[in-house]
Amino acid sequence: MAEHKIFTMAVANVYPHYVAKAERKQRTKQEVDRIIEWLTGYDSAGLEKVLEDRVSFRDFFSQAPEMNENRRLITGSVCGVRVQDIEEPLMQEIRYLDKLIDELAKGKAMEKILRG
C-alpha cells in the first residue's frame, strides 16, 4: 500500500492553515503554538526551525522533543474518523494535532484542549 502523502509533506505547508483556521474564529497563532508545544514539546525556537527547515510530518513527530503522554486522552472524530481508532501511529499523531486545532477553532477553552 502506498504511503500517505501527508507523511512526507512539510509541516510548514499546513501550519499556516492551522493558524488561519484559529484566527477565523478569533483565536490566535500563539494558541496554535501552545497546542503544538503541549503535544510535541517543541518550544518557539524549535517550532520556528521546523518550519524554516521544511521538516516533514514524519520527522516532525519522530524528532519531537517530548510527546505528551496525555495525548492518548484525545478522542473524537476528524474527517469522520475517530482519532482513538486510527491504527497507523504517525497518522494518529497527525490527527491528534488536527483534533486539537479543531477544538481551538470551535471555541473550546485552552484548559480543556490541553488535557491534564
C-alpha positions in Angstrom: 0.0 0.0 0.0 1.3 3.5 -0.9 2.4 5.8 1.9 0.1 8.7 2.6 1.4 11.9 1.1 0.9 13.9 4.4 3.7 11.9 6.0 6.3 13.5 3.6 4.6 16.9 3.4 6.4 19.8 5.2 4.7 20.9 8.4 5.3 24.5 7.0 2.8 23.7 4.2 0.0 23.1 6.7 0.9 25.3 9.7 -0.5 28.5 8.0 -3.8 26.7 7.6 -3.9 25.8 11.3 -3.2 29.5 12.2 -5.8 30.8 9.6 -8.4 28.4 10.9 -7.8 29.6 14.5 -7.8 33.2 13.6 -11.1 33.0 11.6 -12.6 32.0 14.9 -10.9 34.8 16.9 -8.2 32.6 18.3 -4.5 33.3 18.0 -1.3 32.0 16.4 0.1 31.9 20.0 -2.7 29.5 21.0 -1.8 27.2 18.0 1.8 27.3 19.0 0.9 26.5 22.6 -1.1 23.4 21.4 1.9 22.3 19.3 4.2 22.8 22.3 1.9 20.8 24.6 1.6 18.0 22.1 5.2 17.7 20.9 7.5 19.5 23.3 8.7 21.9 20.6 9.4 25.4 22.1 9.0 28.6 20.0 12.6 28.3 18.6 12.2 24.6 17.8 8.9 25.2 16.0 10.4 28.1 14.1 13.3 25.9 13.0 11.0 23.1 11.9 9.0 25.5 9.8 12.1 27.2 8.4 13.8 23.8 7.5 10.6 22.5 6.0 10.6 19.4 8.1 8.2 16.6 7.1 5.4 15.5 9.4 7.2 12.1 9.7 10.3 13.9 11.0 8.4 16.5 13.0 6.8 13.8 15.1 9.8 11.3 15.2 12.1 14.2 16.3 9.7 15.8 18.7 11.4 16.7 22.0 8.7 15.1 24.2 5.4 13.8 23.0 2.8 14.5 25.7 1.5 11.2 27.3 -1.9 12.8 27.8 -2.4 12.9 24.0 -3.9 9.5 24.4 -6.9 11.2 26.1 -7.8 13.0 22.8 -10.9 11.4 21.5 -13.5 12.3 18.8 -13.6 12.5 15.1 -11.6 14.3 12.5 -12.8 13.9 8.9 -15.3 11.3 10.0 -12.6 9.1 11.6 -12.3 8.5 15.3 -8.8 9.5 16.3 -8.6 6.9 19.0 -9.3 4.2 16.5 -6.5 5.1 14.0 -4.1 2.2 13.8 -1.2 3.8 11.9 0.8 5.6 14.6 2.0 8.5 12.5 -1.4 9.2 11.1 -2.8 9.1 14.6 -0.3 11.7 15.8 -1.2 14.0 12.8 -4.9 13.6 13.6 -4.4 14.3 17.3 -2.9 17.7 16.2 -5.8 18.2 13.7 -8.3 17.5 16.5 -6.7 19.9 18.9 -6.8 22.7 16.3 -10.4 21.8 15.6 -11.2 22.2 19.3 -9.5 25.5 19.4 -11.4 26.8 16.4 -14.7 25.6 17.9 -14.0 27.9 20.9 -13.1 25.2 23.5 -11.2 26.6 26.5 -7.4 26.0 26.4 -7.5 24.2 29.8 -9.8 21.6 28.2 -7.9 21.3 25.0 -4.6 20.8 26.9 -5.8 17.7 28.7 -4.2 17.2 32.1 
